[in-house]
């Protein structure tokens, strides 16, 4: 990822846990992405819905981030598009 950054890079977009595979970034990989410098925008809408291993929020590793989340997945509010 570091090789792909340029002076024009303003942010990195991360999706963990990822849909549809459920892949979760390890703490080490997430921390390494946070050390790259640009803002990190982390889509964590599926946070809390994993079945194996620990999951982490980007905010454990940096304050230089935005977290996107919502209520519809975690609270089974199908059809409600309420996010934060």
PDB file with one MODEL, atoms N, CA, C and O in Angstrom:
MODEL        1
ATOM      1  N   UNK A   1       0.821  -1.180   0.000  1.00  0.00           N
ATOM      2  CA  UNK A   1       0.000   0.000   0.000  1.00  0.00           C
ATOM      3  C   UNK A   1       0.870   1.250   0.000  1.00  0.00           C
ATOM      4  O   UNK A   1       0.548   2.225  -0.679  1.00  0.00           O
ATOM      5  N   UNK A   2       1.954   1.235   0.742  1.00  0.00           N
ATOM      6  CA  UNK A   2       2.825   2.417   0.829  1.00  0.00           C
ATOM      7  C   UNK A   2       3.345   2.822  -0.541  1.00  0.00           C
ATOM      8  O   UNK A   2       3.488   4.013  -0.816  1.00  0.00           O
ATOM      9  N   UNK A   3       3.629   1.860  -1.400  1.00  0.00           N
ATOM     10  CA  UNK A   3       4.150   2.156  -2.737  1.00  0.00           C
ATOM     11  C   UNK A   3       3.105   2.852  -3.607  1.00  0.00           C
ATOM     12  O   UNK A   3       3.465   3.524  -4.574  1.00  0.00           O
ATOM     13  N   UNK A   4       1.850   2.709  -3.291  1.00  0.00           N
ATOM     14  CA  UNK A   4       0.775   3.307  -4.093  1.00  0.00           C
ATOM     15  C   UNK A   4       0.407   4.725  -3.650  1.00  0.00           C
ATOM     16  O   UNK A   4      -0.353   5.405  -4.339  1.00  0.00           O
ATOM     17  N   UNK A   5       0.932   5.175  -2.515  1.00  0.00           N
ATOM     18  CA  UNK A   5       0.628   6.514  -2.032  1.00  0.00           C
ATOM     19  C   UNK A   5       1.349   7.554  -2.868  1.00  0.00           C
ATOM     20  O   UNK A   5       2.446   7.313  -3.371  1.00  0.00           O
ATOM     21  N   UNK A   6       0.723   8.713  -3.011  1.00  0.00           N
ATOM     22  CA  UNK A   6       1.337   9.822  -3.728  1.00  0.00           C
ATOM     23  C   UNK A   6       1.047  11.098  -2.942  1.00  0.00           C
ATOM     24  O   UNK A   6       0.279  11.068  -1.980  1.00  0.00           O
ATOM     25  N   UNK A   7       1.643  12.204  -3.334  1.00  0.00           N
ATOM     26  CA  UNK A   7       1.335  13.463  -2.655  1.00  0.00           C
ATOM     27  C   UNK A   7      -0.147  13.854  -2.761  1.00  0.00           C
ATOM     28  O   UNK A   7      -0.640  14.652  -1.965  1.00  0.00           O
ATOM     29  N   UNK A   8      -0.838  13.295  -3.732  1.00  0.00           N
ATOM     30  CA  UNK A   8      -2.267  13.580  -3.898  1.00  0.00           C
ATOM     31  C   UNK A   8      -3.160  12.722  -3.002  1.00  0.00           C
ATOM     32  O   UNK A   8      -4.354  12.998  -2.890  1.00  0.00           O
ATOM     33  N   UNK A   9      -2.616  11.702  -2.372  1.00  0.00           N
ATOM     34  CA  UNK A   9      -3.404  10.812  -1.519  1.00  0.00           C
ATOM     35  C   UNK A   9      -3.862  11.566  -0.280  1.00  0.00           C
ATOM     36  O   UNK A   9      -3.046  12.074   0.490  1.00  0.00           O
ATOM     37  N   UNK A  10      -5.157  11.632  -0.100  1.00  0.00           N
ATOM     38  CA  UNK A  10      -5.725  12.331   1.055  1.00  0.00           C
ATOM     39  C   UNK A  10      -6.200  11.370   2.137  1.00  0.00           C
ATOM     40  O   UNK A  10      -6.209  11.719   3.318  1.00  0.00           O
ATOM     41  N   UNK A  11      -6.594  10.162   1.741  1.00  0.00           N
ATOM     42  CA  UNK A  11      -7.134   9.224   2.716  1.00  0.00           C
ATOM     43  C   UNK A  11      -7.052   7.800   2.166  1.00  0.00           C
ATOM     44  O   UNK A  11      -6.962   7.579   0.958  1.00  0.00           O
ATOM     45  N   UNK A  12      -7.084   6.849   3.088  1.00  0.00           N
ATOM     46  CA  UNK A  12      -7.174   5.429   2.750  1.00  0.00           C
ATOM     47  C   UNK A  12      -8.556   4.957   3.174  1.00  0.00           C
ATOM     48  O   UNK A  12      -9.025   5.310   4.256  1.00  0.00           O
ATOM     49  N   UNK A  13      -9.206   4.171   2.342  1.00  0.00           N
ATOM     50  CA  UNK A  13     -10.509   3.613   2.676  1.00  0.00           C
ATOM     51  C   UNK A  13     -10.324   2.149   3.049  1.00  0.00           C
ATOM     52  O   UNK A  13      -9.788   1.361   2.269  1.00  0.00           O
ATOM     53  N   UNK A  14     -10.772   1.794   4.245  1.00  0.00           N
ATOM     54  CA  UNK A  14     -10.603   0.445   4.777  1.00  0.00           C
ATOM     55  C   UNK A  14     -11.982  -0.116   5.094  1.00  0.00           C
ATOM     56  O   UNK A  14     -12.847   0.604   5.593  1.00  0.00           O
ATOM     57  N   UNK A  15     -12.190  -1.394   4.809  1.00  0.00           N
ATOM     58  CA  UNK A  15     -13.444  -2.061   5.114  1.00  0.00           C
ATOM     59  C   UNK A  15     -13.120  -3.346   5.865  1.00  0.00           C
ATOM     60  O   UNK A  15     -12.728  -4.341   5.256  1.00  0.00           O
ATOM     61  N   UNK A  16     -13.282  -3.330   7.173  1.00  0.00           N
ATOM     62  CA  UNK A  16     -12.971  -4.504   7.983  1.00  0.00           C
ATOM     63  C   UNK A  16     -13.934  -4.543   9.160  1.00  0.00           C
ATOM     64  O   UNK A  16     -13.988  -3.591   9.940  1.00  0.00           O
ATOM     65  N   UNK A  17     -14.682  -5.604   9.303  1.00  0.00           N
ATOM     66  CA  UNK A  17     -14.795  -6.807   8.498  1.00  0.00           C
ATOM     67  C   UNK A  17     -15.377  -6.504   7.117  1.00  0.00           C
ATOM     68  O   UNK A  17     -16.229  -5.631   6.955  1.00  0.00           O
ATOM     69  N   UNK A  18     -14.896  -7.240   6.149  1.00  0.00           N
ATOM     70  CA  UNK A  18     -15.299  -7.032   4.759  1.00  0.00           C
ATOM     71  C   UNK A  18     -16.487  -7.911   4.400  1.00  0.00           C
ATOM     72  O   UNK A  18     -16.610  -9.044   4.864  1.00  0.00           O
ATOM     73  N   UNK A  19     -17.339  -7.370   3.581  1.00  0.00           N
ATOM     74  CA  UNK A  19     -18.464  -8.129   3.057  1.00  0.00           C
ATOM     75  C   UNK A  19     -18.151  -8.456   1.600  1.00  0.00           C
ATOM     76  O   UNK A  19     -17.712  -7.539   0.906  1.00  0.00           O
ATOM     77  N   UNK A  20     -18.323  -9.618   1.080  1.00  0.00           N
ATOM     78  CA  UNK A  20     -19.072 -10.737   1.641  1.00  0.00           C
ATOM     79  C   UNK A  20     -18.197 -11.802   2.293  1.00  0.00           C
ATOM     80  O   UNK A  20     -18.720 -12.797   2.795  1.00  0.00           O
ATOM     81  N   UNK A  21     -16.878 -11.617   2.298  1.00  0.00           N
ATOM     82  CA  UNK A  21     -16.003 -12.684   2.776  1.00  0.00           C
ATOM     83  C   UNK A  21     -15.882 -12.742   4.284  1.00  0.00           C
ATOM     84  O   UNK A  21     -15.558 -13.799   4.827  1.00  0.00           O
ATOM     85  N   UNK A  22     -16.129 -11.647   4.978  1.00  0.00           N
ATOM     86  CA  UNK A  22     -15.969 -11.618   6.424  1.00  0.00           C
ATOM     87  C   UNK A  22     -14.518 -11.470   6.849  1.00  0.00           C
ATOM     88  O   UNK A  22     -14.196 -11.634   8.025  1.00  0.00           O
ATOM     89  N   UNK A  23     -13.642 -11.163   5.903  1.00  0.00           N
ATOM     90  CA  UNK A  23     -12.226 -11.002   6.215  1.00  0.00           C
ATOM     91  C   UNK A  23     -12.034  -9.845   7.186  1.00  0.00           C
ATOM     92  O   UNK A  23     -12.601  -8.768   7.006  1.00  0.00           O
ATOM     93  N   UNK A  24     -11.228 -10.080   8.216  1.00  0.00           N
ATOM     94  CA  UNK A  24     -10.941  -9.071   9.223  1.00  0.00           C
ATOM     95  C   UNK A  24      -9.455  -8.751   9.165  1.00  0.00           C
ATOM     96  O   UNK A  24      -8.622  -9.657   9.174  1.00  0.00           O
ATOM     97  N   UNK A  25      -9.115  -7.460   9.105  1.00  0.00           N
ATOM     98  CA  UNK A  25      -7.709  -7.072   9.128  1.00  0.00           C
ATOM     99  C   UNK A  25      -7.124  -7.353  10.502  1.00  0.00           C
ATOM    100  O   UNK A  25      -7.765  -7.099  11.522  1.00  0.00           O
ATOM    101  N   UNK A  26      -5.912  -7.875  10.525  1.00  0.00           N
ATOM    102  CA  UNK A  26      -5.242  -8.123  11.797  1.00  0.00           C
ATOM    103  C   UNK A  26      -4.878  -6.795  12.442  1.00  0.00           C
ATOM    104  O   UNK A  26      -4.812  -5.769  11.765  1.00  0.00           O
ATOM    105  N   UNK A  27      -4.644  -6.812  13.740  1.00  0.00           N
ATOM    106  CA  UNK A  27      -4.248  -5.600  14.455  1.00  0.00           C
ATOM    107  C   UNK A  27      -2.960  -5.040  13.880  1.00  0.00           C
ATOM    108  O   UNK A  27      -2.814  -3.823  13.762  1.00  0.00           O
ATOM    109  N   UNK A  28      -2.029  -5.904  13.523  1.00  0.00           N
ATOM    110  CA  UNK A  28      -0.748  -5.465  12.980  1.00  0.00           C
ATOM    111  C   UNK A  28      -0.927  -4.756  11.639  1.00  0.00           C
ATOM    112  O   UNK A  28      -0.314  -3.716  11.400  1.00  0.00           O
ATOM    113  N   UNK A  29      -1.755  -5.310  10.773  1.00  0.00           N
ATOM    114  CA  UNK A  29      -1.968  -4.708   9.452  1.00  0.00           C
ATOM    115  C   UNK A  29      -2.722  -3.385   9.574  1.00  0.00           C
ATOM    116  O   UNK A  29      -2.392  -2.419   8.886  1.00  0.00           O
ATOM    117  N   UNK A  30      -3.713  -3.336  10.428  1.00  0.00           N
ATOM    118  CA  UNK A  30      -4.466  -2.104  10.628  1.00  0.00           C
ATOM    119  C   UNK A  30      -3.573  -1.008  11.213  1.00  0.00           C
ATOM    120  O   UNK A  30      -3.650   0.148  10.797  1.00  0.00           O
ATOM    121  N   UNK A  31      -2.737  -1.370  12.165  1.00  0.00           N
ATOM    122  CA  UNK A  31      -1.796  -0.405  12.746  1.00  0.00           C
ATOM    123  C   UNK A  31      -0.812   0.091  11.695  1.00  0.00           C
ATOM    124  O   UNK A  31      -0.479   1.276  11.672  1.00  0.00           O
ATOM    125  N   UNK A  32      -0.343  -0.795  10.830  1.00  0.00           N
ATOM    126  CA  UNK A  32       0.599  -0.399   9.771  1.00  0.00           C
ATOM    127  C   UNK A  32      -0.059   0.574   8.793  1.00  0.00           C
ATOM    128  O   UNK A  32       0.584   1.527   8.353  1.00  0.00           O
ATOM    129  N   UNK A  33      -1.315   0.354   8.448  1.00  0.00           N
ATOM    130  CA  UNK A  33      -2.032   1.275   7.567  1.00  0.00           C
ATOM    131  C   UNK A  33      -2.166   2.651   8.223  1.00  0.00           C
ATOM    132  O   UNK A  33      -2.068   3.674   7.546  1.00  0.00           O
ATOM    133  N   UNK A  34      -2.384   2.673   9.510  1.00  0.00           N
ATOM    134  CA  UNK A  34      -2.523   3.938  10.227  1.00  0.00           C
ATOM    135  C   UNK A  34      -1.219   4.716  10.272  1.00  0.00           C
ATOM    136  O   UNK A  34      -1.238   5.945  10.331  1.00  0.00           O
ATOM    137  N   UNK A  35      -0.097   4.028  10.245  1.00  0.00           N
ATOM    138  CA  UNK A  35       1.214   4.688  10.291  1.00  0.00           C
ATOM    139  C   UNK A  35       1.625   5.280   8.949  1.00  0.00           C
ATOM    140  O   UNK A  35       2.633   5.985   8.884  1.00  0.00           O
ATOM    141  N   UNK A  36       0.885   5.019   7.883  1.00  0.00           N
ATOM    142  CA  UNK A  36       1.275   5.504   6.559  1.00  0.00           C
ATOM    143  C   UNK A  36       1.126   7.010   6.396  1.00  0.00           C
ATOM    144  O   UNK A  36       1.768   7.598   5.527  1.00  0.00           O
ATOM    145  N   UNK A  37       0.296   7.641   7.209  1.00  0.00           N
ATOM    146  CA  UNK A  37       0.201   9.088   7.162  1.00  0.00           C
ATOM    147  C   UNK A  37      -1.128   9.685   6.771  1.00  0.00           C
ATOM    148  O   UNK A  37      -1.625  10.554   7.487  1.00  0.00           O
ATOM    149  N   UNK A  38      -1.745   9.260   5.654  1.00  0.00           N
ATOM    150  CA  UNK A  38      -3.026   9.885   5.279  1.00  0.00           C
ATOM    151  C   UNK A  38      -4.124   9.537   6.288  1.00  0.00           C
ATOM    152  O   UNK A  38      -3.987   8.610   7.086  1.00  0.00           O
ATOM    153  N   UNK A  39      -5.214  10.305   6.230  1.00  0.00           N
ATOM    154  CA  UNK A  39      -6.380   9.973   7.026  1.00  0.00           C
ATOM    155  C   UNK A  39      -6.835   8.559   6.665  1.00  0.00           C
ATOM    156  O   UNK A  39      -6.642   8.111   5.535  1.00  0.00           O
ATOM    157  N   UNK A  40      -7.429   7.870   7.612  1.00  0.00           N
ATOM    158  CA  UNK A  40      -7.989   6.546   7.364  1.00  0.00           C
ATOM    159  C   UNK A  40      -9.503   6.649   7.541  1.00  0.00           C
ATOM    160  O   UNK A  40      -9.987   7.071   8.591  1.00  0.00           O
ATOM    161  N   UNK A  41     -10.238   6.263   6.511  1.00  0.00           N
ATOM    162  CA  UNK A  41     -11.696   6.195   6.573  1.00  0.00           C
ATOM    163  C   UNK A  41     -12.034   4.716   6.685  1.00  0.00           C
ATOM    164  O   UNK A  41     -11.805   3.945   5.752  1.00  0.00           O
ATOM    165  N   UNK A  42     -12.573   4.330   7.817  1.00  0.00           N
ATOM    166  CA  UNK A  42     -12.813   2.916   8.099  1.00  0.00           C
ATOM    167  C   UNK A  42     -14.305   2.619   8.119  1.00  0.00           C
ATOM    168  O   UNK A  42     -15.034   3.107   8.982  1.00  0.00           O
ATOM    169  N   UNK A  43     -14.753   1.811   7.158  1.00  0.00           N
ATOM    170  CA  UNK A  43     -16.138   1.368   7.104  1.00  0.00           C
ATOM    171  C   UNK A  43     -16.269   0.165   8.033  1.00  0.00           C
ATOM    172  O   UNK A  43     -15.825  -0.934   7.702  1.00  0.00           O
ATOM    173  N   UNK A  44     -16.874   0.377   9.185  1.00  0.00           N
ATOM    174  CA  UNK A  44     -16.981  -0.685  10.189  1.00  0.00           C
ATOM    175  C   UNK A  44     -18.434  -1.092  10.429  1.00  0.00           C
ATOM    176  O   UNK A  44     -18.815  -1.419  11.553  1.00  0.00           O
ATOM    177  N   UNK A  45     -19.244  -1.068   9.364  1.00  0.00           N
ATOM    178  CA  UNK A  45     -20.657  -1.386   9.491  1.00  0.00           C
ATOM    179  C   UNK A  45     -20.884  -2.829   9.967  1.00  0.00           C
ATOM    180  O   UNK A  45     -21.906  -3.121  10.589  1.00  0.00           O
ATOM    181  N   UNK A  46     -19.942  -3.724   9.678  1.00  0.00           N
ATOM    182  CA  UNK A  46     -20.090  -5.124  10.106  1.00  0.00           C
ATOM    183  C   UNK A  46     -19.330  -5.428  11.394  1.00  0.00           C
ATOM    184  O   UNK A  46     -19.229  -6.587  11.795  1.00  0.00           O
ATOM    185  N   UNK A  47     -18.796  -4.395  12.043  1.00  0.00           N
ATOM    186  CA  UNK A  47     -18.077  -4.594  13.314  1.00  0.00           C
ATOM    187  C   UNK A  47     -19.039  -5.219  14.328  1.00  0.00           C
ATOM    188  O   UNK A  47     -20.167  -4.754  14.493  1.00  0.00           O
ATOM    189  N   UNK A  48     -18.592  -6.254  14.989  1.00  0.00           N
ATOM    190  CA  UNK A  48     -19.437  -6.953  15.948  1.00  0.00           C
ATOM    191  C   UNK A  48     -20.183  -8.125  15.357  1.00  0.00           C
ATOM    192  O   UNK A  48     -20.891  -8.833  16.074  1.00  0.00           O
ATOM    193  N   UNK A  49     -20.038  -8.345  14.052  1.00  0.00           N
ATOM    194  CA  UNK A  49     -20.746  -9.452  13.398  1.00  0.00           C
ATOM    195  C   UNK A  49     -19.777 -10.489  12.848  1.00  0.00           C
ATOM    196  O   UNK A  49     -20.053 -11.111  11.822  1.00  0.00           O
ATOM    197  N   UNK A  50     -18.657 -10.678  13.510  1.00  0.00           N
ATOM    198  CA  UNK A  50     -17.697 -11.695  13.085  1.00  0.00           C
ATOM    199  C   UNK A  50     -17.832 -12.912  13.990  1.00  0.00           C
ATOM    200  O   UNK A  50     -18.300 -12.814  15.124  1.00  0.00           O
ATOM    201  N   UNK A  51     -17.418 -14.045  13.473  1.00  0.00           N
ATOM    202  CA  UNK A  51     -17.601 -15.286  14.220  1.00  0.00           C
ATOM    203  C   UNK A  51     -16.288 -15.930  14.653  1.00  0.00           C
ATOM    204  O   UNK A  51     -16.288 -16.835  15.487  1.00  0.00           O
ATOM    205  N   UNK A  52     -15.171 -15.471  14.094  1.00  0.00           N
ATOM    206  CA  UNK A  52     -13.873 -16.040  14.456  1.00  0.00           C
ATOM    207  C   UNK A  52     -12.867 -14.944  14.717  1.00  0.00           C
ATOM    208  O   UNK A  52     -12.806 -13.963  13.976  1.00  0.00           O
ATOM    209  N   UNK A  53     -12.087 -15.101  15.754  1.00  0.00           N
ATOM    210  CA  UNK A  53     -10.973 -14.207  16.021  1.00  0.00           C
ATOM    211  C   UNK A  53     -11.382 -12.810  16.449  1.00  0.00           C
ATOM    212  O   UNK A  53     -12.544 -12.418  16.345  1.00  0.00           O
ATOM    213  N   UNK A  54     -10.402 -12.076  16.930  1.00  0.00           N
ATOM    214  CA  UNK A  54     -10.677 -10.714  17.399  1.00  0.00           C
ATOM    215  C   UNK A  54     -10.865  -9.743  16.243  1.00  0.00           C
ATOM    216  O   UNK A  54     -10.320  -9.943  15.158  1.00  0.00           O
ATOM    217  N   UNK A  55     -11.621  -8.714  16.476  1.00  0.00           N
ATOM    218  CA  UNK A  55     -11.764  -7.647  15.503  1.00  0.00           C
ATOM    219  C   UNK A  55     -11.353  -6.345  16.180  1.00  0.00           C
ATOM    220  O   UNK A  55     -11.467  -6.201  17.398  1.00  0.00           O
ATOM    221  N   UNK A  56     -10.882  -5.415  15.391  1.00  0.00           N
ATOM    222  CA  UNK A  56     -10.366  -4.166  15.934  1.00  0.00           C
ATOM    223  C   UNK A  56     -10.972  -2.986  15.188  1.00  0.00           C
ATOM    224  O   UNK A  56     -11.327  -3.090  14.014  1.00  0.00           O
ATOM    225  N   UNK A  57     -11.081  -1.883  15.877  1.00  0.00           N
ATOM    226  CA  UNK A  57     -11.488  -0.640  15.244  1.00  0.00           C
ATOM    227  C   UNK A  57     -10.234   0.178  14.965  1.00  0.00           C
ATOM    228  O   UNK A  57      -9.250   0.091  15.699  1.00  0.00           O
ATOM    229  N   UNK A  58     -10.275   0.962  13.915  1.00  0.00           N
ATOM    230  CA  UNK A  58      -9.132   1.788  13.536  1.00  0.00           C
ATOM    231  C   UNK A  58      -8.786   2.772  14.658  1.00  0.00           C
ATOM    232  O   UNK A  58      -7.636   3.194  14.781  1.00  0.00           O
ATOM    233  N   UNK A  59      -9.769   3.132  15.469  1.00  0.00           N
ATOM    234  CA  UNK A  59      -9.544   4.100  16.532  1.00  0.00           C
ATOM    235  C   UNK A  59      -8.664   3.559  17.659  1.00  0.00           C
ATOM    236  O   UNK A  59      -8.240   4.324  18.525  1.00  0.00           O
ATOM    237  N   UNK A  60      -8.384   2.267  17.662  1.00  0.00           N
ATOM    238  CA  UNK A  60      -7.426   1.700  18.614  1.00  0.00           C
ATOM    239  C   UNK A  60      -5.999   2.122  18.267  1.00  0.00           C
ATOM    240  O   UNK A  60      -5.111   2.079  19.118  1.00  0.00           O
ATOM    241  N   UNK A  61      -5.784   2.527  17.018  1.00  0.00           N
ATOM    242  CA  UNK A  61      -4.426   2.753  16.534  1.00  0.00           C
ATOM    243  C   UNK A  61      -4.137   4.194  16.144  1.00  0.00           C
ATOM    244  O   UNK A  61      -2.971   4.571  16.023  1.00  0.00           O
ATOM    245  N   UNK A  62      -5.160   5.004  15.945  1.00  0.00           N
ATOM    246  CA  UNK A  62      -4.950   6.395  15.552  1.00  0.00           C
ATOM    247  C   UNK A  62      -6.196   7.231  15.828  1.00  0.00           C
ATOM    248  O   UNK A  62      -7.316   6.721  15.859  1.00  0.00           O
ATOM    249  N   UNK A  63      -5.974   8.516  16.025  1.00  0.00           N
ATOM    250  CA  UNK A  63      -7.084   9.465  16.094  1.00  0.00           C
ATOM    251  C   UNK A  63      -7.244  10.179  14.758  1.00  0.00           C
ATOM    252  O   UNK A  63      -8.141  11.005  14.590  1.00  0.00           O
ATOM    253  N   UNK A  64      -6.374   9.858  13.817  1.00  0.00           N
ATOM    254  CA  UNK A  64      -6.351  10.477  12.491  1.00  0.00           C
ATOM    255  C   UNK A  64      -7.234   9.639  11.556  1.00  0.00           C
ATOM    256  O   UNK A  64      -6.793   9.186  10.500  1.00  0.00           O
ATOM    257  N   UNK A  65      -8.502   9.446  11.976  1.00  0.00           N
ATOM    258  CA  UNK A  65      -9.393   8.540  11.245  1.00  0.00           C
ATOM    259  C   UNK A  65     -10.844   8.952  11.390  1.00  0.00           C
ATOM    260  O   UNK A  65     -11.225   9.666  12.317  1.00  0.00           O
ATOM    261  N   UNK A  66     -11.641   8.479  10.443  1.00  0.00           N
ATOM    262  CA  UNK A  66     -13.095   8.595  10.489  1.00  0.00           C
ATOM    263  C   UNK A  66     -13.645   7.173  10.472  1.00  0.00           C
ATOM    264  O   UNK A  66     -13.183   6.336   9.697  1.00  0.00           O
ATOM    265  N   UNK A  67     -14.622   6.901  11.319  1.00  0.00           N
ATOM    266  CA  UNK A  67     -15.263   5.592  11.341  1.00  0.00           C
ATOM    267  C   UNK A  67     -16.690   5.752  10.834  1.00  0.00           C
ATOM    268  O   UNK A  67     -17.431   6.617  11.300  1.00  0.00           O
ATOM    269  N   UNK A  68     -17.064   4.914   9.881  1.00  0.00           N
ATOM    270  CA  UNK A  68     -18.428   4.866   9.364  1.00  0.00           C
ATOM    271  C   UNK A  68     -19.103   3.637   9.947  1.00  0.00           C
ATOM    272  O   UNK A  68     -18.562   2.535   9.862  1.00  0.00           O
ATOM    273  N   UNK A  69     -20.259   3.809  10.527  1.00  0.00           N
ATOM    274  CA  UNK A  69     -20.963   2.691  11.130  1.00  0.00           C
ATOM    275  C   UNK A  69     -22.456   2.981  11.070  1.00  0.00           C
ATOM    276  O   UNK A  69     -22.868   4.012  10.539  1.00  0.00           O
ATOM    277  N   UNK A  70     -23.245   2.104  11.594  1.00  0.00           N
ATOM    278  CA  UNK A  70     -24.689   2.293  11.576  1.00  0.00           C
ATOM    279  C   UNK A  70     -25.382   1.354  12.525  1.00  0.00           C
ATOM    280  O   UNK A  70     -24.747   0.538  13.192  1.00  0.00           O
ATOM    281  N   UNK A  71     -26.690   1.475  12.580  1.00  0.00           N
ATOM    282  CA  UNK A  71     -27.493   0.653  13.478  1.00  0.00           C
ATOM    283  C   UNK A  71     -28.148  -0.540  12.783  1.00  0.00           C
ATOM    284  O   UNK A  71     -28.488  -1.523  13.441  1.00  0.00           O
ATOM    285  N   UNK A  72     -28.328  -0.467  11.463  1.00  0.00           N
ATOM    286  CA  UNK A  72     -29.135  -1.464  10.765  1.00  0.00           C
ATOM    287  C   UNK A  72     -28.555  -2.869  10.837  1.00  0.00           C
ATOM    288  O   UNK A  72     -29.319  -3.828  10.951  1.00  0.00           O
ATOM    289  N   UNK A  73     -27.251  -3.029  10.777  1.00  0.00           N
ATOM    290  CA  UNK A  73     -26.662  -4.377  10.807  1.00  0.00           C
ATOM    291  C   UNK A  73     -26.644  -4.936  12.224  1.00  0.00           C
ATOM    292  O   UNK A  73     -27.152  -6.033  12.458  1.00  0.00           O
ATOM    293  N   UNK A  74     -26.075  -4.209  13.163  1.00  0.00           N
ATOM    294  CA  UNK A  74     -25.886  -4.716  14.526  1.00  0.00           C
ATOM    295  C   UNK A  74     -27.192  -4.923  15.281  1.00  0.00           C
ATOM    296  O   UNK A  74     -27.274  -5.781  16.160  1.00  0.00           O
ATOM    297  N   UNK A  75     -28.219  -4.137  14.940  1.00  0.00           N
ATOM    298  CA  UNK A  75     -29.472  -4.218  15.688  1.00  0.00           C
ATOM    299  C   UNK A  75     -30.640  -4.736  14.845  1.00  0.00           C
ATOM    300  O   UNK A  75     -31.804  -4.544  15.196  1.00  0.00           O
ATOM    301  N   UNK A  76     -30.311  -5.397  13.729  1.00  0.00           N
ATOM    302  CA  UNK A  76     -31.320  -6.018  12.859  1.00  0.00           C
ATOM    303  C   UNK A  76     -32.442  -5.057  12.500  1.00  0.00           C
ATOM    304  O   UNK A  76     -33.623  -5.391  12.593  1.00  0.00           O
ATOM    305  N   UNK A  77     -32.051  -3.866  12.090  1.00  0.00           N
ATOM    306  CA  UNK A  77     -33.016  -2.848  11.695  1.00  0.00           C
ATOM    307  C   UNK A  77     -33.105  -2.802  10.172  1.00  0.00           C
ATOM    308  O   UNK A  77     -32.811  -1.779   9.552  1.00  0.00           O
ATOM    309  N   UNK A  78     -33.510  -3.911   9.585  1.00  0.00           N
ATOM    310  CA  UNK A  78     -33.592  -4.035   8.145  1.00  0.00           C
ATOM    311  C   UNK A  78     -34.408  -2.900   7.536  1.00  0.00           C
ATOM    312  O   UNK A  78     -35.531  -2.621   7.956  1.00  0.00           O
ATOM    313  N   UNK A  79     -33.814  -2.255   6.536  1.00  0.00           N
ATOM    314  CA  UNK A  79     -34.512  -1.175   5.868  1.00  0.00           C
ATOM    315  C   UNK A  79     -34.247   0.208   6.472  1.00  0.00           C
ATOM    316  O   UNK A  79     -34.455   1.224   5.809  1.00  0.00           O
ATOM    317  N   UNK A  80     -33.803   0.247   7.691  1.00  0.00           N
ATOM    318  CA  UNK A  80     -33.488   1.523   8.332  1.00  0.00           C
ATOM    319  C   UNK A  80     -32.062   1.889   7.973  1.00  0.00           C
ATOM    320  O   UNK A  80     -31.140   1.129   8.270  1.00  0.00           O
ATOM    321  N   UNK A  81     -31.864   2.992   7.365  1.00  0.00           N
ATOM    322  CA  UNK A  81     -30.518   3.444   6.975  1.00  0.00           C
ATOM    323  C   UNK A  81     -30.077   4.540   7.925  1.00  0.00           C
ATOM    324  O   UNK A  81     -29.961   5.703   7.539  1.00  0.00           O
ATOM    325  N   UNK A  82     -29.833   4.162   9.162  1.00  0.00           N
ATOM    326  CA  UNK A  82     -29.411   5.109  10.184  1.00  0.00           C
ATOM    327  C   UNK A  82     -27.931   4.843  10.464  1.00  0.00           C
ATOM    328  O   UNK A  82     -27.561   3.780  10.964  1.00  0.00           O
ATOM    329  N   UNK A  83     -27.112   5.805  10.141  1.00  0.00           N
ATOM    330  CA  UNK A  83     -25.677   5.606  10.318  1.00  0.00           C
ATOM    331  C   UNK A  83     -25.039   6.717  11.113  1.00  0.00           C
ATOM    332  O   UNK A  83     -25.650   7.748  11.394  1.00  0.00           O
ATOM    333  N   UNK A  84     -23.805   6.479  11.463  1.00  0.00           N
ATOM    334  CA  UNK A  84     -23.015   7.489  12.157  1.00  0.00           C
ATOM    335  C   UNK A  84     -21.568   7.317  11.788  1.00  0.00           C
ATOM    336  O   UNK A  84     -20.717   8.068  12.262  1.00  0.00           O
TER     337      UNK A  84
ENDMDL
END
